Structure formats: structure tokens, C-alpha cells
Amino acid sequence: MRAGNRLRMTEPEQTPDLEVGGGVTPGDTPPAEATTSGLSEPEPDARHRFSTTGVATIVAVALLVIVFGAAVVAIIYEIAGG
């Protein structure tokens, strides 16, 4: 099948079970909920609240914010004539 043929087959007028406006006929819609419930196995509990890399990332971002904040204050102080 060529790409042009596939595109023509997906037109709403050519697709079976679609009404004139593009909607589906009653009874042809999928169910509102899945038929399975829950997971097959329980998720393992985390041993720590944050991993080492997570804590390091938070500390690094906090340090960057402090450094940039201090730079902004210093620039404003210099502009103000301090």
C-alpha cells in the first residue's frame, strides 16, 4: 500500500462506523474504565526520602540562587552609588 492510499483511507468519510459529523455511533465507543485494576506487583518502598543525587542537586541549585542573588544585590548597590 502506498502512503497516499493510507492517507485517503483515514478520511472520516471513508472510515466505517463514523457518522457524518465525524462522531461515532452509540455502542462503538471504548469503555470508560479499564478492565484491570491495580498493578500486578506492589511497588517497592523507597528506603530514603531523597537519594544522594537528589540532595546534591537541591544543594547545588540553592547555592546558585544565593550566588546570583548576591550578584544582583551587588550590582544594584553599585548602580545606586554605593
C-alpha positions as CSV (number, residue, x, y, z in Angstrom):
1,M,0.0,0.0,0.0
2,R,1.4,3.4,-0.9
3,A,1.5,6.3,1.5
4,G,-1.1,8.2,-0.5
5,N,-3.6,5.3,-0.2
6,R,-3.1,5.2,3.6
7,L,-3.9,8.9,3.9
8,R,-7.1,8.5,1.9
9,M,-8.3,5.6,4.0
10,T,-8.1,7.7,7.2
11,E,-10.5,10.3,5.9
12,P,-13.7,10.4,8.1
13,E,-15.9,9.9,5.1
14,Q,-14.1,6.6,4.3
15,T,-13.8,5.2,7.9
16,P,-16.6,2.8,8.8
17,D,-18.8,3.5,11.9
18,L,-18.3,7.2,11.7
19,E,-21.3,9.5,11.4
20,V,-21.5,12.4,9.0
21,G,-20.0,14.9,11.5
22,G,-17.1,12.6,12.4
23,G,-18.6,11.2,15.7
24,V,-19.0,7.5,16.4
25,T,-22.3,5.7,16.6
26,P,-23.5,4.8,20.1
27,G,-22.1,1.5,21.3
28,D,-18.9,1.8,19.3
29,T,-17.0,3.9,21.9
30,P,-14.5,2.2,24.2
31,P,-15.4,1.5,27.8
32,A,-14.9,4.4,30.3
33,E,-12.7,2.4,32.6
34,A,-10.0,-0.2,32.1
35,T,-11.0,-3.8,32.9
36,T,-7.9,-4.4,35.0
37,S,-7.4,-2.9,38.4
38,G,-4.2,-2.1,40.2
39,L,-0.7,-3.3,39.5
40,S,0.4,-6.9,39.1
41,E,3.0,-6.4,41.8
42,P,3.3,-3.9,44.6
43,E,5.8,-1.1,44.1
44,P,8.9,-1.4,46.3
45,D,9.1,1.2,49.1
46,A,11.8,3.8,48.9
47,R,14.5,3.4,51.7
48,H,15.1,7.1,51.9
49,R,13.1,10.2,51.3
50,F,15.7,11.7,48.9
51,S,18.5,10.0,47.1
52,T,22.1,11.3,47.4
53,T,22.0,12.8,44.0
54,G,18.6,14.4,44.7
55,V,20.0,16.1,47.8
56,A,23.1,17.2,45.9
57,T,21.0,18.7,43.2
58,I,18.9,20.7,45.7
59,V,22.0,22.0,47.4
60,A,23.6,23.0,44.1
61,V,20.5,24.8,43.0
62,A,20.2,26.6,46.3
63,L,23.9,27.7,46.1
64,L,23.4,29.0,42.6
65,V,20.3,31.0,43.7
66,I,22.3,32.5,46.6
67,V,25.3,33.4,44.4
68,F,23.1,35.0,41.7
69,G,21.0,36.8,44.4
70,A,24.2,38.3,45.9
71,A,25.4,39.4,42.5
72,V,22.1,41.1,41.8
73,V,22.3,42.9,45.2
74,A,25.9,44.0,44.5
75,I,25.1,45.3,41.0
76,I,22.1,47.3,42.4
77,Y,24.3,48.6,45.2
78,E,26.9,49.8,42.6
79,I,24.3,51.4,40.4
80,A,22.8,53.2,43.4
81,G,26.2,54.8,44.0
82,G,27.2,52.8,47.0
